[in-house]
Structures are given as C-alpha cells and as structure tokens.
Amino acid sequence: MVTKEKEKAKKDDYEKALAAFNLAMKAFHKGEFMKSEELLNSFLEEFPLEMELVDRARVYLTICSSKKKKEKIQMKTFDDYYQFSIMKLNQGEYEEALKLLEKAGEMKPKEGKIPYLMANAYCSMGEIELCLEHLRKSIQIDKFFSTLAQNESDFEPLWEDKKFKLITRMA
C-alpha cells in the first residue's frame, strides 16, 4: 500500500523534473543550444527515473548536437563576422555577438556599423555606459548613426537620457 506521503514525494519529484526539463526547453526554443544541452545533461543526471521526460531529453540532446555543429561556420571575411553577429543579436546572444563584432572591427576599424551594433548589444544587456561609449564611436565615424539611433526602438529606453541626447544631438 502506497502512503499519501510517498505519493506526495513522487509528485513533488515529478514537478521538479518537469521544471528542470522546461528550463532546458526554454533555452532550446530561444536557439541557445549549448545552454540547452547543458541543462538537459543536468536534468538527465538529476532525474534518471522520469522515463517519459528522459526519453524526450535524449531526443532534444541529439537535436542540440546537430544544431551546434551547424553553427560552427568558418568565418574568414568581415562580412562573415558582421552577418553572423547580426544573427546572434537577433537570437539574444549578446556576448557572442560582441565577440564577433570585435573581430569584424579589427578587420575594418573605420566601419561605423560595428560600434553601432555593439552599442545596440550593450543597450540590450543593460550596460548603458558601454552602450553610449560605442554609440559615440559610431557617430564619430559617420553622423548617419545619430539619426539612426534616435529612431531605433532598441535605444528607446535611452531616448530621454541626457547623455544619449548629447551624443545624438537630440537636446
């Protein structure tokens, strides 16, 4: 005879397993395959007896592995780094996008769109000072980025910021 305590413990364990699995799935659906793979592996270690979820987790691990392999693109040119960084920005992978933008910036240091996109990434990360610093650099290279920043919805949280207005000459 199964006691109510055992039933409750089993239900609690299942709830914890489901929460851990759902966390991995959130990362997966955001396209964060490395993070999802890490979370799925942790899930498998912690909840090996939840067979229904374990089977699904293994399927998603296989998908994560294939997706990661596809991401290993050989980048050689400025455009390779630039285009891939935009994809990473759109996926919300700001740290990775910044690394790619730094490489692109090394190839073409006078290209204003690189510090502009870096400003965008930093703004999305809540790093306002770094955002403004890179925005200033992009505008120094090309005044066009001033107008662009004033109309870019990603910079909307800064539109009333005095430093932002000074940099973009909105004041």
C-alpha positions as CSV (number, residue, x, y, z in Angstrom):
1,M,0.0,0.0,0.0
2,V,1.4,3.4,-1.1
3,T,1.1,6.0,1.6
4,K,0.0,9.5,0.9
5,E,3.4,10.8,1.9
6,K,5.1,8.6,-0.8
7,E,2.6,9.7,-3.4
8,K,3.2,13.4,-2.5
9,A,7.0,12.8,-2.6
10,K,6.7,11.2,-6.0
11,K,4.5,14.0,-7.3
12,D,7.0,16.6,-5.9
13,D,9.9,14.8,-7.6
14,Y,7.9,14.8,-10.9
15,E,7.2,18.5,-10.6
16,K,10.9,19.3,-10.0
17,A,11.8,17.1,-13.0
18,L,9.2,18.9,-15.2
19,A,10.5,22.3,-14.1
20,A,14.1,21.3,-14.9
21,F,13.0,20.0,-18.3
22,N,11.0,23.1,-19.1
23,L,14.0,25.3,-18.3
24,A,16.1,23.4,-20.8
25,M,13.3,23.7,-23.4
26,K,13.1,27.5,-22.9
27,A,16.8,27.7,-23.8
28,F,16.2,25.3,-26.7
29,H,13.4,27.4,-28.1
30,K,15.5,30.6,-27.9
31,G,18.1,28.9,-30.0
32,E,20.6,28.7,-27.1
33,F,21.6,25.1,-28.0
34,M,24.8,25.0,-25.9
35,K,22.9,26.1,-22.8
36,S,20.0,23.8,-23.5
37,E,22.4,20.9,-23.9
38,E,24.0,21.7,-20.6
39,L,20.6,21.9,-18.8
40,L,19.4,18.7,-20.5
41,N,22.5,16.8,-19.3
42,S,22.0,18.2,-15.7
43,F,18.3,17.1,-16.0
44,L,19.4,13.5,-17.0
45,E,21.8,13.3,-14.1
46,E,19.3,14.5,-11.6
47,F,16.2,12.8,-12.7
48,P,17.2,9.5,-14.4
49,L,14.0,7.7,-13.3
50,E,11.5,10.0,-15.0
51,M,11.5,7.9,-18.2
52,E,8.9,9.9,-20.1
53,L,10.9,13.1,-19.8
54,V,14.3,11.3,-20.1
55,D,13.3,9.9,-23.5
56,R,12.4,13.4,-24.7
57,A,15.5,14.9,-23.2
58,R,17.7,12.5,-25.2
59,V,15.9,13.4,-28.4
60,Y,16.5,17.1,-27.7
61,L,20.1,16.5,-26.9
62,T,20.6,14.9,-30.3
63,I,19.0,18.0,-31.9
64,C,21.2,20.3,-29.9
65,S,24.3,18.5,-31.0
66,S,23.3,18.8,-34.7
67,K,22.4,22.4,-34.3
68,K,25.7,23.2,-32.6
69,K,27.6,21.6,-35.5
70,K,25.7,23.7,-38.0
71,E,26.8,26.8,-36.1
72,K,30.4,26.0,-36.5
73,I,30.8,28.2,-39.6
74,Q,34.2,29.0,-40.8
75,M,34.3,32.8,-40.8
76,K,37.0,34.5,-42.8
77,T,35.8,37.8,-44.0
78,F,34.4,41.0,-42.5
79,D,31.0,40.2,-43.9
80,D,31.1,36.7,-42.3
81,Y,31.6,38.1,-38.9
82,Y,29.2,41.0,-39.4
83,Q,26.3,38.9,-40.7
84,F,26.8,36.2,-38.1
85,S,26.9,38.8,-35.3
86,I,23.5,40.2,-36.5
87,M,22.1,36.6,-36.3
88,K,23.4,36.3,-32.7
89,L,22.0,39.7,-31.8
90,N,18.6,38.6,-33.1
91,Q,18.8,35.4,-31.1
92,G,19.6,37.5,-28.0
93,E,23.1,36.0,-27.7
94,Y,24.7,39.4,-27.0
95,E,28.0,38.1,-25.6
96,E,28.6,36.0,-28.6
97,A,27.6,38.8,-30.9
98,L,30.0,41.2,-29.2
99,K,32.9,38.8,-29.8
100,L,32.0,38.5,-33.5
101,L,31.7,42.3,-33.7
102,E,35.1,42.8,-32.1
103,K,36.7,40.5,-34.8
104,A,34.9,42.4,-37.5
105,G,36.0,45.7,-36.0
106,E,39.6,44.5,-36.1
107,M,39.3,43.9,-39.8
108,K,37.6,47.2,-40.6
109,P,38.3,49.7,-37.7
110,K,36.7,52.6,-39.7
111,E,33.4,50.8,-40.2
112,G,30.8,52.7,-38.1
113,K,28.2,50.0,-38.1
114,I,30.4,47.8,-35.9
115,P,30.4,50.1,-32.8
116,Y,26.7,50.9,-33.6
117,L,25.8,47.3,-33.3
118,M,28.0,46.9,-30.2
119,A,26.0,49.8,-28.7
120,N,22.8,48.0,-29.5
121,A,24.0,44.8,-27.8
122,Y,25.2,46.7,-24.7
123,C,21.9,48.5,-24.5
124,S,20.0,45.2,-24.7
125,M,22.2,43.9,-21.9
126,G,21.6,47.0,-19.7
127,E,25.2,48.2,-20.0
128,I,24.3,51.8,-20.6
129,E,27.8,53.4,-20.2
130,L,29.3,50.9,-22.7
131,C,26.4,51.4,-25.0
132,L,26.9,55.2,-25.0
133,E,30.6,54.8,-25.5
134,H,30.2,52.7,-28.6
135,L,27.3,54.8,-29.9
136,R,29.6,57.9,-29.6
137,K,32.3,56.0,-31.6
138,S,29.9,55.1,-34.4
139,I,28.6,58.7,-34.7
140,Q,32.2,60.0,-34.8
141,I,32.8,57.7,-37.8
142,D,29.5,58.6,-39.5
143,K,26.9,61.2,-38.4
144,F,24.2,59.0,-40.0
145,F,24.2,56.8,-36.9
146,S,23.0,59.7,-34.9
147,T,19.7,59.8,-36.8
148,L,19.5,56.0,-36.8
149,A,19.9,55.9,-33.0
150,Q,17.2,58.5,-32.5
151,N,14.8,56.3,-34.3
152,E,16.0,52.8,-33.3
153,S,13.4,51.2,-31.0
154,D,16.2,49.2,-29.2
155,F,17.5,52.5,-27.9
156,E,14.1,53.7,-26.8
157,P,14.9,53.3,-23.1
158,L,17.6,55.9,-23.6
159,W,15.7,58.4,-25.7
160,E,15.2,60.7,-22.6
161,D,18.7,60.1,-21.2
162,K,20.7,63.4,-21.2
163,K,23.9,61.6,-22.3
164,F,22.1,59.9,-25.1
165,K,20.6,63.2,-26.2
166,L,24.0,64.9,-26.0
167,I,25.7,62.1,-28.0
168,T,23.0,62.1,-30.7
169,R,22.5,65.9,-30.5
170,M,18.8,65.5,-29.7
171,A,18.7,68.0,-26.9
